[in-house]
Amino acid sequence: MRRTGTNLPKVGLYNRAVVLDQIQLADGISRIEIAEHSGLTPQSVSGIVRRLIDEGIVREDGSQASTGGKPRTLLRINAGAGLAVGVHFDPFELSCVVVDLNGKPLVAMHRPTPPLAGPERVTEAIAELVDEVLLTSGVPRDKVLGLGLATPGPIDHSLGVLVGPPQLTRWERVPLKQMLAEATGLPVTLDNDSTAAAIGERWAGAGRGVADFAYFFFGAGVGGGLVLNHQIYRGGSMNAGEFGHTSMKADGPQCYCGNTGCLESLINPLALAADARRRLADGQSSELERLFRNDPAAVDYTAVRLAAAAGDQLAIEVVETAAGWLATAVVDIVNILDVDLVILGGHSLRHVEDRFRRATEHALATRTLARNIRTAKVESSPLGADAAVVGAAALVLYATYSPQVSDLLSL
């Protein structure tokens, strides 16, 4: 389904965003093609394009053969015209990146999150990391459109407040958006890490140009993001996409959300490491045995996924059991929403993404109701471990340049 603009004069800014969106997604498109794809008149498109060129956001670059008349001039985004900073705050790691208007990272840095730190210390550490990234990239602060911050949810978006994120003590109703804006001097856009990663995929990853997709994010837990009819779907409280809290097992472990047997409680990194240690304690053979005998705690999730990548059977069984739980949740989401694409990403999938992808592909091909009509595709995120931090920067670009139906409806 194509997004369409309107020629009503009240919605000029929306139409401008529609045109810019077409150019950003295509990376080489003519004015006539924009008119055909958007539903705007050629005259409206020409006027908008002229202003975008005058502002330096769009450039003419090359031409394509025409079926009649002179060759059509191609339009592309001037990547350096808009720069954004992204920060991903994870309980275990801080990541920061500067991206251009195409979402391409110029500089990226990662630092451990200060252990057991409260909001003030984390804010200070983020501000220091932002300073370091801007200094390294050579990007002047006054050239930055804004700072996108991706954090664990839930979030009170009306106030920019984190509301008791899991795995974070002393973080009840923390106004992190305001705190970081004051510490950095940059305007801050805040969202949960899963939604940010989905926006990053839509802007610069596997979701470019895809009307409807579901994104599953694997970090310290399991989250998700939804793009429906080219718009990020947020829900009534702005916290939609909590795929990790799909109840999978009635007699499963208690989850911090109040349910039992949630997907996240079954397949989060700590749960998978615990599963591996249980198997080792039961005497199952593995290359991890020596490590387990010396120090059971050393058999953490990193050790498990590296062993799985090396072909260790115990580790493979742990990962593939988790992949099976994920595949079941994905089938439910696809049956309910009928999305075109499922994207799997996040730093906790490193080294095992292919096993999760294959399990999900098999489930969608054999267990979805509409499988004989169409099977949703599954892709591993090309943004990989940096999905959330690139997505954080994309929050700024998306809010600034992408057409928002909510803006149109509010007129």
DAPE-V170911 format. One record per pair of residues at least 4 apart in sequence whose C-alpha atoms are under 7 Angstrom apart, sorted by the first residue. I is the first residue (numbers start at 1). J is the second residue. D is the distance in Angstrom with one decimal. If there is no record, write none. Layout:
i=I j=J d=D
i=I j=J d=D
This chain:
i=1 j=211 d=6.5
i=2 j=37 d=6.6
i=3 j=38 d=6.0
i=4 j=38 d=4.3
i=4 j=39 d=5.2
i=5 j=15 d=5.5
i=5 j=18 d=6.4
i=5 j=38 d=5.5
i=5 j=39 d=5.8
i=5 j=40 d=5.7
i=6 j=15 d=6.7
i=6 j=40 d=6.2
i=7 j=40 d=6.4
i=11 j=15 d=6.3
i=11 j=408 d=6.7
i=12 j=16 d=6.1
i=13 j=17 d=6.3
i=14 j=18 d=6.3
i=14 j=403 d=5.6
i=14 j=408 d=6.6
i=15 j=19 d=6.3
i=16 j=20 d=6.2
i=16 j=48 d=6.0
i=17 j=21 d=5.9
i=17 j=401 d=5.5
i=17 j=402 d=5.3
i=17 j=403 d=4.8
i=18 j=22 d=6.3
i=18 j=402 d=6.9
i=18 j=403 d=5.4
i=19 j=23 d=6.4
i=19 j=34 d=6.7
i=20 j=24 d=6.1
i=21 j=25 d=6.1
i=21 j=402 d=5.8
i=22 j=26 d=6.1
i=22 j=34 d=6.5
i=23 j=27 d=5.9
i=23 j=28 d=6.8
i=23 j=29 d=6.2
i=23 j=75 d=6.6
i=23 j=76 d=5.9
i=23 j=77 d=6.5
i=24 j=76 d=6.9
i=24 j=77 d=5.9
i=25 j=208 d=6.4
i=25 j=209 d=6.2
i=27 j=76 d=5.3
i=28 j=74 d=5.2
i=28 j=75 d=5.3
i=28 j=76 d=5.3
i=29 j=33 d=6.4
i=29 j=34 d=7.0
i=29 j=74 d=5.0
i=29 j=75 d=5.3
i=30 j=34 d=6.4
i=30 j=72 d=6.0
i=30 j=73 d=5.8
i=30 j=74 d=4.7
i=30 j=75 d=6.0
i=31 j=35 d=6.4
i=31 j=45 d=6.5
i=31 j=46 d=6.6
i=32 j=36 d=6.3
i=32 j=42 d=6.4
i=33 j=37 d=6.1
i=34 j=38 d=5.9
i=35 j=39 d=5.6
i=35 j=40 d=5.1
i=35 j=41 d=5.8
i=35 j=42 d=5.5
i=35 j=45 d=6.3
i=40 j=44 d=6.3
i=40 j=45 d=6.5
i=41 j=45 d=6.3
i=42 j=46 d=6.1
i=43 j=47 d=6.3
i=44 j=48 d=6.2
i=45 j=49 d=6.0
i=46 j=50 d=6.1
i=47 j=51 d=6.5
i=48 j=52 d=6.3
i=49 j=53 d=6.1
i=50 j=54 d=6.2
i=51 j=55 d=6.2
i=52 j=56 d=6.3
i=52 j=57 d=5.5
i=52 j=58 d=5.5
i=53 j=57 d=6.0
i=53 j=58 d=4.8
i=53 j=59 d=5.8
i=56 j=78 d=6.8
i=56 j=81 d=6.4
i=57 j=77 d=6.2
i=57 j=78 d=5.2
i=57 j=81 d=5.4
i=58 j=75 d=6.7
i=58 j=76 d=5.8
i=58 j=77 d=4.6
i=58 j=78 d=5.1
i=59 j=75 d=5.8
i=59 j=76 d=5.5
i=59 j=77 d=6.2
i=59 j=78 d=5.8
i=60 j=73 d=6.6
i=60 j=74 d=5.8
i=60 j=75 d=4.7
i=60 j=76 d=6.4
i=61 j=74 d=5.5
i=61 j=75 d=5.9
i=61 j=76 d=6.5
i=62 j=73 d=6.1
i=62 j=74 d=5.5
i=63 j=71 d=6.0
i=63 j=72 d=5.3
i=63 j=73 d=4.3
i=63 j=74 d=5.1
i=64 j=71 d=5.6
i=64 j=72 d=5.3
i=64 j=73 d=6.6
i=64 j=74 d=6.9
i=65 j=71 d=4.9
i=65 j=72 d=6.5
i=66 j=70 d=6.4
i=66 j=71 d=4.9
i=66 j=72 d=6.1
i=79 j=100 d=5.5
i=79 j=101 d=4.7
i=79 j=102 d=5.7
i=80 j=100 d=5.7
i=80 j=101 d=6.4
i=81 j=101 d=6.6
i=82 j=100 d=5.9
i=82 j=101 d=4.9
i=82 j=145 d=6.6
i=83 j=98 d=6.9
i=83 j=99 d=5.7
i=83 j=100 d=4.6
i=83 j=101 d=5.9
i=83 j=143 d=6.8
i=83 j=144 d=5.1
i=83 j=145 d=5.9
i=84 j=98 d=5.7
i=84 j=99 d=5.5
i=84 j=100 d=6.6
i=84 j=144 d=5.3
i=84 j=145 d=5.4
i=84 j=146 d=5.5
i=84 j=147 d=6.1
i=84 j=393 d=5.4
i=84 j=396 d=6.5
i=85 j=97 d=5.7
i=85 j=98 d=4.5
i=85 j=99 d=6.5
i=85 j=146 d=6.4
i=85 j=147 d=4.7
i=85 j=148 d=6.2
i=85 j=393 d=5.1
i=86 j=96 d=5.5
i=86 j=97 d=5.2
i=86 j=98 d=6.3
i=86 j=147 d=5.7
i=86 j=148 d=4.7
i=86 j=149 d=6.0
i=86 j=389 d=5.4
i=86 j=390 d=6.2
i=86 j=392 d=4.5
i=86 j=393 d=3.7
i=87 j=95 d=5.5
i=87 j=96 d=4.5
i=87 j=97 d=6.6
i=87 j=148 d=6.2
i=87 j=149 d=4.9
i=87 j=150 d=6.2
i=87 j=389 d=5.4
i=87 j=392 d=5.9
i=88 j=94 d=5.8
i=88 j=95 d=5.1
i=88 j=96 d=6.5
i=88 j=149 d=6.0
i=88 j=150 d=4.7
i=88 j=151 d=6.1
i=88 j=388 d=6.1
i=88 j=389 d=4.8
i=88 j=392 d=6.6
i=89 j=93 d=6.6
i=89 j=94 d=5.0
i=89 j=95 d=6.8
i=89 j=150 d=6.2
i=89 j=151 d=5.0
i=90 j=94 d=6.0
i=90 j=151 d=6.5
i=90 j=152 d=6.9
i=91 j=113 d=6.4
i=91 j=167 d=6.9
i=91 j=168 d=6.9
i=92 j=112 d=5.9
i=92 j=113 d=5.1
i=93 j=110 d=6.9
i=93 j=111 d=5.8
i=93 j=112 d=4.4
i=93 j=113 d=4.6
i=94 j=110 d=5.7
i=94 j=111 d=5.2
i=94 j=112 d=5.9
i=94 j=113 d=5.4
i=95 j=109 d=5.8
i=95 j=110 d=4.4
i=95 j=111 d=6.4
i=95 j=389 d=6.2
i=96 j=108 d=5.7
i=96 j=109 d=5.4
i=96 j=110 d=6.5
i=96 j=129 d=6.8
i=96 j=130 d=6.6
i=96 j=389 d=6.3
i=97 j=105 d=6.3
i=97 j=107 d=5.6
i=97 j=108 d=4.2
i=97 j=109 d=6.5
i=97 j=133 d=6.9
i=97 j=389 d=6.6
i=97 j=390 d=6.8
i=98 j=105 d=5.6
i=98 j=106 d=5.5
i=98 j=107 d=5.6
i=98 j=108 d=6.7
i=99 j=103 d=5.2
i=99 j=104 d=5.1
i=99 j=105 d=4.2
i=99 j=106 d=5.5
i=99 j=393 d=6.7
i=100 j=104 d=5.5
i=100 j=105 d=6.7
i=101 j=397 d=7.0
i=102 j=204 d=6.7
i=103 j=203 d=6.7
i=103 j=204 d=5.5
i=103 j=394 d=6.5
i=106 j=137 d=6.7
i=107 j=133 d=6.6
i=107 j=137 d=5.9
i=109 j=133 d=6.9
i=114 j=122 d=6.8
i=117 j=121 d=5.8
i=117 j=122 d=6.2
i=118 j=122 d=6.3
i=118 j=170 d=6.4
i=119 j=123 d=6.0
i=119 j=171 d=6.9
i=120 j=124 d=6.2
i=121 j=125 d=6.2
i=122 j=126 d=6.1
i=123 j=127 d=6.2
i=123 j=179 d=6.9
i=123 j=180 d=6.0
i=124 j=128 d=6.2
i=125 j=129 d=6.2
i=126 j=130 d=6.2
i=127 j=131 d=6.2
i=127 j=183 d=6.1
i=127 j=184 d=5.7
i=128 j=132 d=6.3
i=129 j=133 d=6.2
i=130 j=134 d=6.2
i=131 j=135 d=6.1
i=132 j=136 d=6.1
i=133 j=137 d=6.0
i=134 j=138 d=5.9
i=134 j=139 d=5.4
i=135 j=139 d=6.9
i=139 j=143 d=6.9
i=146 j=186 d=5.6
i=146 j=187 d=5.0
i=146 j=188 d=6.0
i=146 j=396 d=6.1
i=147 j=186 d=6.2
i=147 j=187 d=6.0
i=147 j=188 d=4.8
i=147 j=189 d=6.2
i=147 j=393 d=6.5
i=147 j=396 d=6.6
i=148 j=188 d=5.7
i=148 j=189 d=4.7
i=148 j=190 d=6.0
i=148 j=392 d=4.6
i=148 j=393 d=4.8
i=148 j=395 d=5.6
i=148 j=396 d=5.6
i=149 j=188 d=6.8
i=149 j=189 d=6.0
i=149 j=190 d=4.8
i=149 j=191 d=6.4
i=149 j=392 d=5.3
i=150 j=190 d=6.2
i=150 j=191 d=5.2
i=150 j=192 d=5.2
i=150 j=193 d=4.4
i=150 j=196 d=6.1
i=150 j=388 d=6.7
i=150 j=389 d=6.9
i=150 j=392 d=5.2
i=151 j=191 d=6.5
i=151 j=192 d=4.9
i=151 j=193 d=5.0
i=152 j=165 d=6.0
i=152 j=192 d=5.3
i=152 j=193 d=5.8
i=153 j=162 d=6.7
i=153 j=165 d=5.5
i=153 j=192 d=5.2
i=154 j=162 d=6.3
i=154 j=163 d=5.6
i=154 j=165 d=6.1
i=154 j=239 d=6.5
i=155 j=160 d=7.0
i=155 j=161 d=5.7
i=155 j=162 d=4.7
i=155 j=163 d=5.6
i=155 j=192 d=7.0
i=156 j=160 d=5.8
i=156 j=161 d=5.1
i=156 j=162 d=6.4
i=156 j=163 d=6.7
i=157 j=161 d=6.6
i=157 j=238 d=6.7
i=160 j=175 d=5.9
i=160 j=176 d=6.7
i=160 j=177 d=5.2
i=160 j=190 d=6.7
i=161 j=173 d=5.6
i=161 j=174 d=5.2
i=161 j=175 d=4.3
i=161 j=176 d=6.0
i=161 j=177 d=6.8
i=162 j=172 d=6.9
i=162 j=173 d=5.2
i=162 j=174 d=5.1
i=162 j=175 d=6.5
i=162 j=176 d=6.8
i=163 j=172 d=5.3
i=163 j=173 d=4.5
i=163 j=174 d=6.8
i=164 j=171 d=5.4
i=164 j=172 d=4.4
i=164 j=173 d=6.3
i=165 j=171 d=6.8
i=175 j=179 d=6.3
i=176 j=180 d=6.0
i=177 j=181 d=6.2
i=177 j=188 d=6.1
i=177 j=190 d=6.3
i=178 j=182 d=6.2
i=179 j=183 d=6.2
i=180 j=184 d=6.0
i=181 j=185 d=5.4
i=181 j=186 d=5.3
i=181 j=187 d=5.7
i=181 j=188 d=5.7
i=189 j=395 d=6.7
i=189 j=396 d=6.4
i=191 j=195 d=6.6
i=191 j=196 d=6.1
i=192 j=196 d=6.2
i=193 j=197 d=6.0
i=193 j=388 d=5.6
i=194 j=198 d=6.3
i=194 j=217 d=5.5
i=194 j=223 d=5.4
i=194 j=224 d=4.9
i=194 j=225 d=5.5
i=194 j=388 d=6.9
i=195 j=199 d=6.3
i=195 j=224 d=6.4
i=195 j=225 d=4.5
i=196 j=200 d=6.2
i=196 j=388 d=5.9
i=196 j=391 d=4.6
i=196 j=392 d=5.3
i=196 j=395 d=6.3
i=197 j=201 d=6.2
i=197 j=387 d=5.1
i=197 j=388 d=4.3
i=197 j=391 d=4.4
i=198 j=202 d=6.2
i=198 j=215 d=5.7
i=198 j=225 d=5.3
i=198 j=226 d=6.9
i=198 j=391 d=6.9
i=199 j=203 d=6.1
i=199 j=391 d=5.6
i=199 j=394 d=6.4
i=199 j=395 d=6.7
i=200 j=204 d=5.8
i=200 j=205 d=6.5
i=200 j=387 d=6.5
i=200 j=390 d=5.8
i=200 j=391 d=3.6
i=200 j=394 d=5.4
i=201 j=205 d=3.9
i=201 j=206 d=5.5
i=201 j=207 d=4.9
i=201 j=208 d=6.6
i=202 j=206 d=6.9
i=202 j=207 d=4.2
i=202 j=208 d=4.6
i=203 j=208 d=5.8
i=203 j=394 d=6.7
i=204 j=208 d=6.3
i=205 j=381 d=6.8
i=205 j=382 d=5.9
i=205 j=383 d=6.3
i=206 j=381 d=6.2
i=206 j=382 d=6.5
i=210 j=230 d=6.9
i=211 j=228 d=6.2
i=211 j=229 d=4.8
i=211 j=230 d=4.6
i=212 j=227 d=5.3
i=212 j=228 d=4.5
i=212 j=229 d=5.6
i=212 j=230 d=6.4
i=212 j=339 d=5.0
i=212 j=340 d=5.6
i=212 j=341 d=6.8
i=213 j=226 d=6.1
i=213 j=227 d=5.3
i=213 j=228 d=6.7
i=213 j=339 d=5.1
i=213 j=340 d=5.7
i=213 j=341 d=4.7
i=213 j=342 d=5.7
i=214 j=225 d=5.9
i=214 j=226 d=4.8
i=214 j=227 d=6.5
i=214 j=339 d=6.8
i=214 j=341 d=6.5
i=214 j=342 d=4.9
i=214 j=343 d=6.3
i=215 j=224 d=5.3
i=215 j=225 d=5.0
i=215 j=226 d=6.3
i=215 j=342 d=5.8
i=215 j=343 d=4.7
i=215 j=344 d=6.1
i=216 j=223 d=6.0
i=216 j=224 d=4.5
i=216 j=225 d=6.8
i=216 j=343 d=6.2
i=216 j=344 d=5.0
i=216 j=345 d=6.3
i=217 j=222 d=5.6
i=217 j=223 d=5.0
i=217 j=224 d=5.4
i=217 j=344 d=6.4
i=217 j=345 d=5.2
i=217 j=346 d=5.1
i=218 j=222 d=4.9
i=218 j=223 d=6.7
i=218 j=345 d=6.2
i=218 j=346 d=4.6
i=218 j=347 d=6.5
i=218 j=348 d=5.3
i=218 j=349 d=6.3
i=219 j=346 d=5.7
i=219 j=347 d=5.8
i=219 j=348 d=5.1
i=220 j=268 d=6.6
i=220 j=269 d=6.6
i=221 j=264 d=5.9
i=221 j=268 d=5.1
i=222 j=243 d=7.0
i=222 j=244 d=4.7
i=222 j=264 d=5.3
i=222 j=268 d=6.6
i=223 j=241 d=6.7
i=223 j=242 d=5.2
i=223 j=243 d=5.5
i=223 j=244 d=5.2
i=224 j=241 d=4.7
i=224 j=242 d=5.6
i=224 j=243 d=5.5
i=225 j=241 d=4.9
i=226 j=232 d=5.8
i=226 j=233 d=5.4
i=226 j=241 d=6.2
i=227 j=231 d=5.3
i=227 j=232 d=4.4
i=227 j=233 d=5.7
i=228 j=232 d=6.3
i=228 j=233 d=6.3
i=233 j=240 d=6.9
i=234 j=238 d=4.4
i=234 j=239 d=5.7
i=234 j=240 d=4.8
i=235 j=239 d=6.2
i=235 j=240 d=5.0
i=244 j=262 d=6.5
i=244 j=263 d=5.0
i=244 j=264 d=4.5
i=245 j=262 d=4.9
i=245 j=263 d=5.9
i=245 j=264 d=6.3
i=246 j=262 d=5.4
i=246 j=263 d=5.7
i=247 j=260 d=6.8
i=247 j=261 d=5.5
i=247 j=262 d=4.3
i=247 j=263 d=6.3
i=248 j=261 d=5.4
i=248 j=262 d=5.5
i=248 j=263 d=5.8
i=249 j=261 d=4.4
i=249 j=262 d=7.0
i=250 j=260 d=6.3
i=250 j=261 d=5.8
i=251 j=260 d=6.8
i=251 j=261 d=6.4
i=252 j=260 d=5.5
i=252 j=261 d=3.8
i=253 j=260 d=5.5
i=253 j=261 d=5.1
i=253 j=265 d=6.5
i=254 j=259 d=6.3
i=254 j=260 d=4.4
i=254 j=261 d=6.4
i=255 j=259 d=5.5
i=255 j=260 d=5.5
i=255 j=261 d=6.9
i=255 j=262 d=6.4
i=255 j=265 d=5.8
i=261 j=265 d=6.3
i=261 j=266 d=6.7
i=262 j=266 d=6.5
i=263 j=267 d=6.3
i=263 j=325 d=6.9
i=264 j=268 d=5.3
i=265 j=271 d=6.7
i=266 j=271 d=6.1
i=267 j=271 d=5.8
i=267 j=272 d=5.9
i=267 j=322 d=5.3
i=268 j=272 d=6.4
i=269 j=273 d=6.2
i=269 j=301 d=5.4
i=270 j=274 d=6.2
i=270 j=301 d=6.6
i=271 j=275 d=6.2
i=272 j=276 d=6.3
i=272 j=301 d=6.5
i=272 j=318 d=6.5
i=273 j=277 d=6.3
i=273 j=299 d=6.5
i=273 j=300 d=5.0
i=273 j=301 d=4.8
i=273 j=304 d=6.7
i=274 j=278 d=6.2
i=275 j=279 d=6.3
i=275 j=318 d=6.7
i=276 j=280 d=6.3
i=276 j=315 d=6.8
i=276 j=318 d=6.4
i=277 j=281 d=6.1
i=277 j=296 d=7.0
i=277 j=299 d=6.8
i=278 j=282 d=6.2
i=279 j=283 d=6.6
i=279 j=284 d=5.6
i=280 j=284 d=5.2
i=280 j=289 d=6.6
i=286 j=312 d=6.4
i=286 j=313 d=6.8
i=286 j=314 d=5.8
i=287 j=312 d=6.4
i=288 j=292 d=6.1
i=289 j=293 d=6.1
i=290 j=294 d=6.3
i=291 j=295 d=6.1
i=291 j=296 d=7.0
i=291 j=298 d=6.6
i=291 j=299 d=6.7
i=292 j=296 d=4.3
i=292 j=298 d=6.7
i=292 j=299 d=6.1
i=299 j=303 d=5.7
i=299 j=304 d=6.7
i=300 j=304 d=6.4
i=301 j=305 d=6.2
i=302 j=306 d=6.1
i=303 j=307 d=6.1
i=304 j=308 d=6.2
i=304 j=315 d=5.5
i=305 j=309 d=6.1
i=305 j=315 d=6.8
i=305 j=351 d=6.3
i=305 j=352 d=6.2
i=306 j=310 d=6.3
i=306 j=351 d=6.5
i=307 j=311 d=6.4
i=307 j=312 d=5.3
i=307 j=315 d=5.9
i=308 j=312 d=5.2
i=308 j=315 d=4.7
i=308 j=316 d=4.7
i=309 j=351 d=5.8
i=309 j=352 d=6.4
i=311 j=316 d=6.9
i=312 j=316 d=6.1
i=313 j=317 d=6.1
i=314 j=318 d=6.4
i=315 j=319 d=6.2
i=316 j=320 d=5.9
i=317 j=321 d=6.0
i=318 j=322 d=6.4
i=319 j=323 d=6.1
i=320 j=324 d=6.1
i=320 j=355 d=6.7
i=321 j=325 d=6.6
i=322 j=326 d=6.3
i=323 j=327 d=6.1
i=323 j=355 d=7.0
i=323 j=356 d=4.8
i=323 j=359 d=6.0
i=324 j=328 d=6.4
i=324 j=359 d=6.3
i=325 j=329 d=6.6
i=326 j=330 d=6.2
i=327 j=331 d=6.2
i=327 j=359 d=6.1
i=327 j=360 d=4.5
i=327 j=363 d=5.9
i=328 j=332 d=6.5
i=329 j=333 d=6.4
i=330 j=334 d=6.1
i=331 j=335 d=6.0
i=331 j=363 d=6.8
i=331 j=364 d=6.0
i=331 j=367 d=6.9
i=331 j=368 d=5.9
i=332 j=336 d=6.2
i=333 j=337 d=6.0
i=334 j=338 d=4.8
i=334 j=339 d=5.8
i=335 j=368 d=6.1
i=335 j=369 d=6.4
i=339 j=376 d=6.7
i=340 j=376 d=5.0
i=340 j=377 d=6.5
i=341 j=376 d=5.2
i=341 j=377 d=4.8
i=341 j=378 d=5.9
i=342 j=377 d=6.2
i=342 j=378 d=4.8
i=342 j=379 d=6.4
i=343 j=378 d=5.8
i=343 j=379 d=5.0
i=343 j=380 d=5.7
i=343 j=381 d=6.0
i=344 j=379 d=6.3
i=344 j=380 d=4.9
i=344 j=381 d=5.7
i=345 j=349 d=6.5
i=345 j=380 d=6.0
i=345 j=381 d=4.9
i=345 j=384 d=5.7
i=345 j=387 d=6.7
i=346 j=384 d=5.9
i=346 j=385 d=4.9
i=346 j=387 d=5.9
i=346 j=388 d=7.0
i=347 j=384 d=6.6
i=347 j=385 d=3.8
i=347 j=386 d=7.0
i=349 j=353 d=5.0
i=350 j=385 d=6.9
i=352 j=356 d=6.7
i=353 j=357 d=6.1
i=353 j=380 d=6.7
i=354 j=358 d=6.0
i=355 j=359 d=6.2
i=356 j=360 d=6.2
i=357 j=361 d=6.1
i=357 j=378 d=6.6
i=357 j=379 d=6.9
i=357 j=380 d=6.7
i=358 j=362 d=6.2
i=359 j=363 d=6.3
i=360 j=364 d=6.2
i=361 j=365 d=6.2
i=361 j=378 d=6.1
i=362 j=366 d=6.2
i=363 j=367 d=5.4
i=364 j=368 d=5.5
i=364 j=375 d=6.5
i=364 j=376 d=6.8
i=365 j=371 d=6.0
i=365 j=375 d=6.1
i=366 j=371 d=7.0
i=370 j=374 d=6.1
i=371 j=375 d=5.0
i=383 j=387 d=4.8
i=386 j=390 d=6.0
i=387 j=391 d=5.8
i=388 j=392 d=6.0
i=389 j=393 d=6.6
i=390 j=394 d=6.2
i=391 j=395 d=6.2
i=393 j=397 d=6.9
i=394 j=398 d=5.7
i=395 j=399 d=6.0
i=396 j=400 d=6.1
i=397 j=401 d=5.8
i=398 j=402 d=4.9
i=404 j=408 d=6.8
i=405 j=409 d=6.2
i=406 j=410 d=6.2
i=407 j=411 d=6.8
